[in-house]
Every structure is written in C-alpha cells, then in structure tokens.
Amino acid sequence: MSERVVSKRKLDYRARLESYLEQYRSIAIMTVDNVGSNQLQKIRIVLRGKAAVLLGKNTIMRKVIREHPNTQLHKLLPLLKGNIGFIFTNADLSEIKRLVTANKVPAAAKVGSVAPTSFTLPEGPTGLDPGQTSFFQALNIATKIVKGSIEIINPVPIIKEGERVSASASALLAKLNIKPFFYGARLPLVYESGTVYDAKVLDFTQEDLVSKFRSGVSKLTAVALQIGYPTASTVPHSIGRAFKNAVALALSTDITFKQAEKFKEMAKNPGAFAAAAPAAGAPAAAAKKKEVPKKEEPEEEEQNAFGGLFD
C-alpha cells in the first residue's frame, strides 16, 4: 500500500512539474538552506497568484527535465544540487525576488555552520559578570571591568563570511543573546528563454540600465570614430566634422556656400560683430545698474543743537 502511495506521489509530482514547464516562461532557482517549513509556507502565501513554488527530489527533477522536448531546459541540470527549489512565474522577476528575499528570520551562530555574513562584536557593556572573562580571552577580545560588569573596549570581528563558526564564538554569542545571522530563501540564478543568468541583474533599476546603455554607446562611438568605422552613433559627429572642414576651406579660399557666408563676414569684419555684442547687452546692463542714493548729511544746526548748554 505504501509503495502505491509513493508511486502516486511521484506521478503527481512529475505531472505538476511538466505542467509548470509548459505554463510558465521564467524559472527562478531558489536555495532553501536553513529555511524552515514555516518560512516556506509564508513564501507560498505571498507568491499566491503570481508564481508557483515547487520543491522536491533533485533526481525526479533531473529525469523530467532531461526527458522534456525543450532541450534548452537542459541548462538547468547542472544547477540541481543541494537544497533547491523552482519558482515558476510569468510576472516581473524583480518583484518575485523582492518578495522571496524579504522573508528572513534571525538565527543563532551554530558551531561548525558556514557563516553567510561577517559579524563584528560591538564595543560597550555586555551585562556579564567578571567571572566570564575566559570567553573573551579565548577570542583575544580586550575587555575591562566597569561597575562589576565586563565591557568590550573596541569592536572586534569574530565571524568571517564563508568560514565556519568556532565553538568559542558560538558560546560567547549565545551568552550575549546575540543572533548574528538572518536566514531566508535566496534566488541566485534565473532561467529565462533558454538563458541562465545571475539574479543580481534583477536588482538593476530602469535608470541603471539607461545609464549603462549610454555609457556603452559613448564608448562604442569613441572607438568607431577612432578607427573610422561609420555607425548610427557616429553620423552626427561625422557631419559636424565635415561641416567644420568645409567652413575652414571656404575661409581660406574664394569658395563659398550659404552656411559659410556668415563665418566669412565675421572673418572680414570682426570688429562689427564684436561691437554688436555689447550693444545688445547694454539695455540689460543699464537695467541692472542702480543709482546709489547719496546719504544726506544732517544740517549743521542739528549737529550743534545742544552745543549752547555747554558754552
């Protein structure tokens, strides 16, 4: 009876996976290390109506994907390692990533676990009595006793990202009631239209993409101008250079054309154009200039108004 139940579950799981592969165009690979069932349930709830979450055995996933007629999906096979799941969606992937990664819970530093982030113990009072200085000495943390309590003198990094948590660091953080880590589901990679790419791309805003595009076009234009290769971005620059060369040729010869006549007049009579510039700005300058009122001096009689009292 149990074998039939297991077999039916496998068939149902296979049917769901095949249905999702046909129904959705984007797949986010989700890692669920140190993620509890309660967290996963909250992720399913927040994604309801926007995406479908599917977790299961990697062997079944490999078999279904390997047998699927869309060979582009085979790019997912090397990624089926460890505790992972799939998020199928047709919605905005940036929004899906934001909703999934926002669900995090604090966690203690367990002995031997790989630290997802670094942690620095802050300076200040710890609330521990002087009899527990051995924990700080094991980690070479300088302390002092202030009002019968251990106080850390300087901030000290005790956990480094990617390294395993030591027993002394775990015991000290447990005594201080500090949970340095936050665990939650992560989306490291995304599959879309036959391409697998880093999910960090989803963090780019529209302004970031426009800025990078402009920077790329600017560099491409500079290279194309240097090697003399015409492109759509170099055409305005090439026309501008050609016009400057044509005006320079007209100024040094008797050849002329309509757009160069003004420049030739300026070269023949530069004084007329120089005199016209201040004349045009004279009214504005006159308007800005204000007459400073003269300060009226008090009359002599007022200055000596009280002089007769002391004569």
C-alpha positions in Angstrom: 0.0 0.0 0.0 2.8 2.4 0.9 4.6 1.7 -2.4 1.4 2.6 -4.3 1.1 5.9 -2.3 4.8 6.8 -3.0 4.4 5.9 -6.7 1.2 8.0 -6.9 3.1 11.0 -5.3 5.9 10.7 -7.8 3.4 10.6 -10.7 1.6 13.7 -9.3 4.8 15.5 -8.8 6.0 14.7 -12.3 2.7 15.9 -13.8 2.9 19.2 -11.8 6.5 19.8 -12.9 5.7 19.1 -16.6 2.6 21.4 -16.4 4.7 24.2 -14.9 7.4 23.9 -17.5 4.8 24.3 -20.2 2.8 27.0 -18.4 5.5 29.4 -17.3 8.3 31.1 -19.2 10.6 32.1 -16.3 12.1 29.9 -13.6 13.9 31.2 -10.6 16.2 28.8 -8.8 15.6 29.1 -5.1 18.1 27.8 -2.4 16.5 26.9 0.9 19.4 26.2 3.2 18.5 26.7 6.9 14.9 27.6 5.9 12.1 26.1 7.9 8.7 24.9 6.8 7.0 27.9 8.3 9.1 30.3 6.2 8.4 28.3 3.1 4.7 28.4 3.8 4.9 32.2 4.1 6.7 32.4 0.8 4.0 30.3 -0.9 1.3 32.6 0.6 3.0 35.8 -0.5 3.5 34.4 -4.1 0.0 33.1 -4.4 -1.5 34.2 -7.8 2.0 35.5 -9.0 4.1 32.3 -9.1 4.2 28.6 -8.3 6.7 27.1 -5.9 7.9 23.6 -6.4 10.3 21.7 -4.1 11.2 18.0 -4.4 13.8 15.5 -5.0 16.6 16.5 -7.5 16.6 13.1 -9.1 13.0 13.4 -10.2 13.6 17.0 -11.4 16.6 15.8 -13.5 14.6 12.9 -15.0 11.7 15.2 -16.0 13.9 17.9 -17.4 16.1 15.5 -19.3 13.1 13.9 -21.0 11.4 17.2 -21.8 11.3 18.0 -25.6 12.6 21.5 -24.9 16.4 20.9 -24.9 17.0 24.5 -23.7 15.9 23.3 -20.3 18.9 21.0 -20.1 20.9 24.1 -18.9 19.1 23.6 -15.6 20.6 20.2 -15.0 24.0 21.3 -13.6 22.1 23.6 -11.1 20.2 20.7 -9.4 22.4 20.4 -6.4 21.7 20.7 -2.7 18.6 22.1 -1.2 16.9 23.9 -4.0 13.5 24.5 -5.5 11.9 26.2 -8.5 9.7 29.3 -8.6 7.7 29.3 -11.9 6.3 32.7 -12.9 5.2 34.9 -15.8 5.3 38.0 -13.6 8.1 40.5 -13.1 11.1 38.6 -11.8 12.3 41.7 -9.8 9.1 41.7 -7.8 9.3 38.0 -7.2 12.8 38.2 -5.9 11.9 41.1 -3.6 9.0 39.2 -2.1 11.0 36.0 -1.6 14.2 37.5 -0.1 12.2 39.8 2.2 11.2 36.9 4.4 14.1 36.4 6.8 14.3 35.3 10.4 17.2 35.8 12.9 19.3 32.8 13.7 22.0 31.9 16.2 25.5 31.0 15.2 25.7 27.3 15.4 29.1 25.5 15.8 30.5 24.4 12.5 28.0 26.2 10.3 29.2 28.2 7.4 28.7 31.9 8.1 26.5 33.6 5.5 27.8 37.0 6.6 30.5 38.5 8.7 29.8 39.7 12.2 31.6 42.2 14.4 31.1 42.3 18.1 30.3 45.9 19.1 32.1 47.8 21.9 30.3 48.6 25.1 28.9 46.8 28.2 27.9 43.1 27.9 26.0 42.6 31.1 28.2 39.6 32.0 29.9 39.3 35.4 33.8 39.4 35.7 33.9 35.6 36.2 33.1 35.0 32.5 36.1 36.8 31.0 37.5 33.4 29.8 35.2 33.6 26.8 36.6 36.9 25.7 40.2 35.8 26.3 39.6 32.7 24.0 38.8 35.1 21.2 41.5 37.7 22.1 39.0 40.4 22.9 40.2 43.2 25.0 37.8 43.9 27.9 37.7 45.9 31.1 35.6 45.7 34.3 33.2 48.6 34.8 30.8 48.7 37.7 31.1 44.9 38.2 30.3 44.1 34.5 32.5 43.2 31.6 32.8 45.9 28.9 34.3 45.4 25.4 36.9 48.1 24.7 36.9 48.0 20.8 34.8 46.5 18.1 36.1 43.0 17.2 35.2 40.9 14.1 34.7 37.4 15.4 32.9 35.7 12.4 34.0 36.0 8.8 31.7 35.3 5.8 32.3 31.9 4.3 34.2 30.5 7.3 32.9 28.0 9.9 31.7 29.3 13.2 34.0 28.3 16.1 32.8 26.8 19.3 34.1 29.8 21.4 32.4 32.3 19.1 29.1 30.4 19.2 29.2 30.1 23.0 30.0 33.8 23.5 27.2 35.0 21.2 24.8 32.6 23.0 25.7 34.1 26.3 25.3 37.6 25.0 21.9 36.5 23.5 23.0 37.7 20.0 21.7 36.2 16.8 24.1 37.4 14.2 22.6 35.7 11.1 19.4 36.1 9.1 18.3 33.1 7.2 15.9 33.0 4.3 15.4 31.7 0.8 17.8 33.1 -1.8 17.4 33.4 -5.6 21.0 33.0 -7.0 20.1 32.2 -10.6 17.3 32.7 -13.1 16.3 30.8 -16.3 14.5 32.7 -18.9 14.0 32.0 -22.6 16.8 29.5 -22.8 19.3 31.6 -20.8 20.6 31.2 -17.3 21.9 34.4 -15.6 22.8 35.8 -12.2 19.8 37.1 -10.3 21.8 40.2 -9.3 20.7 41.6 -12.7 17.2 41.9 -11.3 18.4 44.5 -8.8 19.1 47.0 -11.6 16.6 49.8 -11.9 15.4 51.4 -15.2 17.8 54.3 -14.5 20.7 51.9 -14.0 20.0 50.2 -17.4 19.7 53.5 -19.2 22.9 54.8 -17.7 24.9 51.7 -18.6 23.4 51.8 -22.1 24.5 55.4 -22.6 28.0 54.6 -21.3 28.3 51.7 -23.7 27.1 53.8 -26.7 29.6 56.6 -25.7 32.5 54.1 -25.7 31.4 52.5 -28.9 31.1 55.8 -30.6 34.6 56.8 -29.5 36.1 53.6 -30.8 34.2 53.8 -34.1 35.4 57.4 -34.6 39.0 56.5 -33.9 39.1 53.7 -36.4 36.9 55.4 -39.0 34.1 52.9 -38.9 30.7 54.6 -39.5 27.8 53.7 -37.2 24.5 55.3 -36.4 26.0 56.9 -33.3 29.0 58.4 -35.3 26.9 60.0 -38.0 26.2 63.3 -36.1 29.9 63.6 -35.2 31.0 62.9 -38.7 28.6 65.5 -40.2 29.8 68.1 -37.6 33.4 67.4 -38.5 32.7 67.6 -42.2 30.9 71.0 -41.8 33.8 72.4 -39.8 36.2 71.3 -42.6 34.0 72.8 -45.3 33.9 76.2 -43.4 37.6 76.1 -42.9 38.1 75.5 -46.6 35.7 78.4 -47.5 37.5 80.8 -45.2 40.9 80.0 -46.8 39.7 80.2 -50.4 37.2 82.0 -52.6 34.8 79.1 -52.4 31.6 79.8 -50.5 28.2 78.4 -49.7 25.2 79.7 -47.9 26.1 78.3 -44.4 29.6 79.7 -44.6 28.8 83.3 -45.6 28.3 84.4 -42.0 31.6 83.0 -41.0 33.3 84.8 -43.9 31.7 88.0 -42.9 32.9 87.6 -39.4 36.5 86.9 -40.7 36.4 90.1 -42.9 34.9 92.4 -40.3 35.4 91.0 -36.8 35.0 94.5 -35.2 31.4 94.9 -36.3 30.4 91.6 -34.6 32.4 92.4 -31.5 30.7 95.9 -31.2 27.2 94.3 -31.7 27.6 92.0 -28.7 28.0 94.8 -26.0 25.3 96.9 -27.7 22.8 94.2 -27.4 23.6 93.7 -23.8 23.7 97.4 -22.9 19.9 97.7 -22.1 20.2 94.7 -19.7 23.3 96.2 -18.1 21.6 99.6 -17.7 18.6 97.9 -16.1 20.8 96.2 -13.6 22.8 99.3 -12.7 21.0 101.2 -10.0 21.8 104.6 -8.8 23.1 104.5 -5.2 21.3 107.2 -3.3 23.5 109.8 -1.6 23.5 109.8 2.1 22.2 113.1 3.3 24.3 114.7 5.9 22.5 116.3 8.8 22.4 120.1 8.8 24.9 122.0 10.9 22.2 123.4 13.2 21.1 119.8 14.1 24.7 118.8 14.9 25.1 121.7 17.4 21.6 121.6 18.7 22.7 121.1 22.2 26.0 122.9 22.0 24.7 126.1 23.8 24.2 124.2 27.0 28.0 123.8 27.5 29.2 127.1 26.1 
